[in-house]
Amino acid sequence: MNAHKVEAVLAEDGTLILRDLPFHAGDTVEVIILEGKVPQQTVASPNQPETDLYPLHGKVVRYDDPTSPVALEDWEVLQ
């Protein structure tokens, strides 16, 4: 089975047009329609400001000895 995912928006009259599909004329295809879900973080209502999609953007990040082993006491083979 060759699957291909396409996101599209219905027209006002309820029609849906799919273009540039990777199938050939005359191929038999199965169509399953699923309602898309819009993530709540990306939707901003007119009364509420848009939420910060990147809360760590611009924050200082520091790694103390990033190549040192972590949790050596948890490894049974080392005991």
C-alpha positions as CSV (number, residue, x, y, z in Angstrom):
1,M,0.0,0.0,0.0
2,N,1.3,3.4,-1.0
3,A,0.1,6.1,1.4
4,H,0.2,9.8,0.9
5,K,-0.8,12.5,3.3
6,V,-2.3,15.8,2.2
7,E,-3.7,18.6,4.2
8,A,-6.4,20.6,2.5
9,V,-9.1,23.1,3.5
10,L,-12.7,22.6,2.4
11,A,-14.3,25.3,0.2
12,E,-17.4,27.2,1.4
13,D,-19.6,24.8,-0.7
14,G,-18.1,21.7,1.0
15,T,-16.0,20.6,-1.9
16,L,-12.4,19.4,-1.6
17,I,-9.9,19.5,-4.4
18,L,-6.7,17.5,-4.2
19,R,-3.9,18.4,-6.7
20,D,-0.5,17.0,-7.5
21,L,-1.1,13.5,-6.1
22,P,1.7,11.0,-6.6
23,F,-0.7,8.6,-8.4
24,H,-1.4,8.0,-12.1
25,A,-4.6,8.5,-14.0
26,G,-6.7,5.3,-13.8
27,D,-5.2,4.2,-10.4
28,T,-7.6,3.0,-7.8
29,V,-7.2,5.0,-4.6
30,E,-9.0,4.8,-1.2
31,V,-9.8,8.2,0.4
32,I,-10.2,8.6,4.2
33,I,-11.1,12.0,5.5
34,L,-10.0,12.9,9.0
35,E,-10.7,16.2,10.8
36,G,-7.5,18.1,11.4
37,K,-6.6,19.3,14.8
38,V,-5.1,22.8,15.3
39,P,-2.7,22.9,18.2
40,Q,-4.0,25.2,20.9
41,Q,-0.6,27.0,21.3
42,T,-0.7,28.3,17.7
43,V,-4.2,29.7,17.8
44,A,-4.6,33.2,19.3
45,S,-8.0,34.5,20.0
46,P,-8.7,38.2,19.4
47,N,-9.1,38.8,23.2
48,Q,-6.0,36.9,24.2
49,P,-2.4,37.5,23.1
50,E,-0.6,34.7,21.3
51,T,1.2,32.4,23.6
52,D,5.0,32.1,23.5
53,L,5.7,29.2,21.2
54,Y,9.4,29.2,22.2
55,P,9.7,29.8,25.9
56,L,13.5,29.1,26.0
57,H,14.3,31.3,23.1
58,G,16.9,33.9,24.1
59,K,17.5,32.3,27.5
60,V,21.0,31.6,28.7
61,V,22.0,28.0,28.5
62,R,25.1,26.7,30.3
63,Y,26.4,23.1,30.5
64,D,28.8,22.3,33.4
65,D,31.1,19.6,32.2
66,P,28.8,18.3,29.4
67,T,30.9,15.2,28.6
68,S,31.0,13.8,32.1
69,P,29.2,10.5,32.8
70,V,25.8,10.8,34.5
71,A,24.3,8.4,37.1
72,L,27.2,6.0,37.3
73,E,25.8,4.5,40.5
74,D,22.7,3.2,38.5
75,W,24.8,0.9,36.2
76,E,24.9,-2.6,37.7
77,V,27.8,-3.7,35.5
78,L,30.1,-1.1,37.2
79,Q,29.4,-2.3,40.7
